[in-house]
Amino acid sequence: MNPTQPTTAVTPHLRRVAWASLVGTTIEWYDFLVFAAAAGLVFDKLFFPGLEPASALLASFATVGVSFLARPLGGIVAGHLGDLFGRRAMLVATLILMGGSTTAIGLLPGYAAIGVTAPVLLVVLRFLQGISAGGEWGGAALLAVEHAPPGRRGLFGAFPQLGGPFGLVLANLVLLAVSAATTPEQFLAWGWRIPFLLSVVLVAVGLVIRARVAETPVFAELRRTRARRSAPLAVLVRTHLRAVVVASALFVGVNLCGYLLIAFIGSYGTQKLHVSRSAMLLVGVVGALSWALWTVLGARWSDRLGRRRTYLLGTVALAAWSFPMFLLLDTGSLPWMLLAVFGLAFGLGVTYGPQAAAYAELFPAAVRYSGASLAYALGAVIGGGFAPLVAAWLLATTGTSLSVSAYMVVGCLITFAGVLAWSERPLREREESVSIVDTAGAEVAG
């Protein structure tokens, strides 16, 4: 072996990095997604009881979207500080913010106790969750990708991506357990609070795990050579704006379709199709586990075939499955509904799996946290931010779920445009170690 070549061995430290990326993002997304699930199940009754049922549900879904307005702010702040002071410090800060906000929601009185103050505080706490989510993903993605051996950026980048589906599984399982252990009246009165209060324990576990991981070799090299930018956000906007636009577009379709799985399908099944809550939570769990499976496979494919080809496959699959998915869901039959979400998960995973590596390769190291976080947040706002709200409005306006399918296709077309505008270099040109200060993505930014 040439001693000057970086090793591709997976060391115990790299395993700790992968584990820390997975566990930390799973906890973050559990906190973030349990809110989305509760919004479709109970928040309309607890915080908006004065509205008629359809309007209350729309108001409840609107609180989900509030967090997406905060995500660009979180991405800007955490990205700027992460490029200045390191990835690890911001991961700890965002995890604490998310855990504190989630726990506070679990303690929040309803409208019946404190009136209009209740929904106002709910919105404020959701906004803080959004700030945390906007800043956390970029750091977790870079923690994994910047430690990755050559040729395995996609695979290592899949670990923080798994936090989304695993967080959804955990949220649905906890909600399912609490729902099974309580009557509908008890669940509405106090049972829904348990998943939020559980965040205290989960965050403590996450902090212990992340404290054992060192700063990434890329940032350590930036610090050693004093190559860090004093104003990374300004440099990003001035010289890499096109890369931000492309990266944002890459996330729109998968985030839009993903949030329909996360926050819309459950309430659609219970309220429109009259399927039991337990059955819909099971559908959500199967969808999330399938999403995780295809995320890993999509990441591995991207290391072999290239990020762009893999993204293209996933985007086309999402668009093609949009109409069959709702036709299957509308049967109200559990086996067909499980097939519907399994098919959706293929497109979600194949686009979601390569995303961390793709974002890292789109931006040079000195502005990478800022670029990845801002693009991720903007893509989330455009794509998933108000997807459940828009889907509910389309359903109420048109009376057919196929209008939601058309909405999914529109999101996929935006991502398809991003893929076409993405000038990815061949894989063989990116096999150098990421532990040096690189300029990957300059061809996109220029």
RAFENLIN-V395890 format. One record per backbone hydrogen bond with DSSP energy under -1.0 kcal/mol. CO is the residue of the C=O (numbers start at 1). NH is the residue of the N-H. E is the energy in kcal/mol with one decimal. If there is no record, write none. Layout:
co: <CO,CO>
nh: <NH,NH>
e: <E,E>
This chain:
co: <2,11,12,13,14,15,16,17,18,19,20,21,22,23,24,25,26,27,28,29,30,33,34,35,36,38,38,42,43,46,48,52,53,54,55,56,57,58,59,61,62,66,67,70,71,72,73,74,75,76,77,78,79,80,81,82,87,88,89,90,91,92,93,94,95,96,97,98,99,100,101,102,105,110,110,111,114,115,116,117,118,119,120,121,122,123,124,125,126,127,128,129,130,131,132,133,136,137,138,139,140,141,142,149,152,153,156,158,161,162,163,164,165,166,167,168,169,170,171,172,173,174,175,176,177,183,184,185,186,186,187,190,191,193,194,196,197,198,199,200,201,202,203,204,205,206,207,209,210,216,217,218,219,220,221,222,231,232,233,234,235,236,240,241,242,243,244,245,246,248,251,252,253,254,255,256,257,258,259,260,260,264,265,266,267,268,268,269,276,277,278,279,280,281,282,283,284,285,286,287,288,289,290,291,292,293,294,295,296,297,298,299,300,301,302,306,307,308,309,310,311,312,313,314,315,316,317,321,322,323,324,325,326,328,329,333,334,335,336,337,338,339,340,341,342,343,344,345,346,347,348,349,354,355,356,357,364,365,367,368,369,370,371,372,373,374,375,376,377,378,379,380,384,386,387,388,389,390,391,392,393,394,395,400,401,402,403,404,405,406,407,408,409,410,411,412,413,414,415,416,417,422,426,427,439,441,442>
nh: <5,15,16,17,18,19,20,21,22,23,24,25,26,27,28,29,30,31,32,33,34,37,38,39,40,42,43,46,47,111,51,56,57,58,59,60,61,62,63,65,66,70,71,74,75,76,77,78,79,80,81,82,83,84,85,86,91,92,93,94,95,96,97,98,99,100,101,102,103,104,105,106,108,113,114,115,117,118,120,121,122,123,124,125,126,127,128,129,130,131,132,133,134,135,136,137,140,141,142,143,144,145,146,152,156,157,159,162,164,166,167,168,169,170,171,172,173,174,175,176,177,178,179,180,181,187,188,189,190,191,192,193,194,197,198,199,200,202,203,204,205,206,207,208,209,210,211,212,213,220,221,222,223,224,225,227,235,236,237,238,239,240,244,245,246,247,248,249,250,251,255,256,257,258,259,260,261,262,263,264,265,268,269,270,271,272,273,275,280,281,282,283,284,285,286,287,288,289,290,291,292,293,294,295,296,297,298,299,300,301,302,303,304,305,306,310,311,312,313,314,315,316,317,318,319,320,321,325,326,327,328,329,330,331,332,337,338,339,340,341,342,343,344,345,346,347,348,349,350,351,352,353,358,359,360,361,367,368,371,372,373,374,375,376,377,378,379,380,381,382,383,385,387,390,391,392,393,394,395,396,397,398,399,403,405,406,407,408,409,410,411,412,413,414,415,416,417,418,419,420,421,424,429,430,442,445,446>
e: <-1.8,-2.0,-2.0,-2.2,-2.5,-2.6,-2.9,-2.4,-2.3,-3.0,-2.2,-1.8,-2.1,-2.2,-2.3,-2.8,-2.2,-2.4,-2.2,-3.0,-2.5,-2.6,-2.3,-2.4,-1.2,-3.0,-2.0,-2.0,-2.6,-2.3,-1.3,-2.6,-2.2,-1.9,-2.5,-2.3,-2.5,-1.9,-1.3,-1.5,-1.2,-1.0,-1.1,-2.4,-3.0,-2.7,-2.6,-2.5,-1.9,-2.3,-2.5,-2.8,-2.1,-1.1,-3.5,-1.4,-1.6,-1.7,-1.9,-2.6,-1.6,-1.9,-2.1,-2.4,-2.4,-2.5,-2.1,-2.4,-2.3,-1.9,-1.7,-1.7,-1.2,-1.1,-1.9,-2.2,-1.2,-1.7,-1.6,-2.7,-2.2,-2.1,-2.1,-2.6,-2.1,-2.2,-1.9,-2.0,-2.0,-1.9,-2.1,-2.7,-2.4,-1.3,-2.2,-1.3,-2.4,-2.9,-2.3,-2.4,-1.6,-2.8,-2.6,-1.9,-2.7,-2.6,-1.2,-1.9,-1.4,-2.7,-2.1,-2.0,-2.5,-2.8,-2.5,-2.6,-2.8,-2.4,-2.4,-2.7,-2.6,-2.6,-2.7,-2.3,-1.7,-2.9,-1.9,-2.0,-3.0,-2.6,-2.1,-1.5,-1.2,-2.3,-1.9,-1.2,-1.5,-1.8,-2.8,-1.6,-1.9,-2.4,-2.5,-1.8,-2.1,-2.5,-1.7,-1.1,-1.4,-2.3,-2.0,-2.0,-2.6,-2.4,-2.5,-2.3,-2.0,-2.4,-2.4,-2.1,-2.4,-2.5,-1.6,-2.2,-2.6,-2.8,-2.4,-2.2,-1.8,-1.1,-2.3,-2.4,-2.4,-2.4,-2.2,-1.1,-1.5,-2.3,-2.6,-1.2,-3.0,-2.5,-2.6,-2.0,-2.8,-1.7,-1.6,-2.9,-2.0,-2.3,-2.0,-2.1,-2.2,-2.1,-2.6,-2.4,-2.3,-2.7,-2.3,-2.2,-2.3,-2.2,-2.4,-1.8,-1.9,-1.9,-2.8,-2.2,-2.3,-2.7,-1.9,-1.2,-1.0,-4.0,-1.1,-1.6,-2.8,-2.3,-2.1,-2.3,-2.7,-2.3,-2.1,-2.3,-2.2,-2.6,-1.8,-2.5,-1.1,-1.9,-2.2,-2.5,-2.4,-1.2,-1.9,-2.4,-2.4,-1.9,-2.0,-1.9,-2.0,-2.4,-1.8,-2.2,-1.1,-1.1,-2.1,-3.0,-2.4,-1.4,-2.5,-3.0,-2.6,-2.8,-2.1,-2.1,-1.4,-1.1,-2.7,-2.9,-2.3,-2.3,-2.3,-2.2,-2.3,-2.6,-2.5,-1.9,-2.2,-2.4,-2.4,-2.6,-1.2,-3.1,-2.8,-2.4,-2.3,-2.8,-2.4,-2.3,-2.4,-2.9,-1.9,-1.2,-1.4,-2.0,-1.7,-2.0,-1.9,-1.9,-1.8,-2.1,-2.2,-1.5,-1.7,-2.7,-2.1,-1.8,-2.4,-2.1,-1.7,-1.2,-1.5,-2.3,-1.7,-2.5,-2.0>
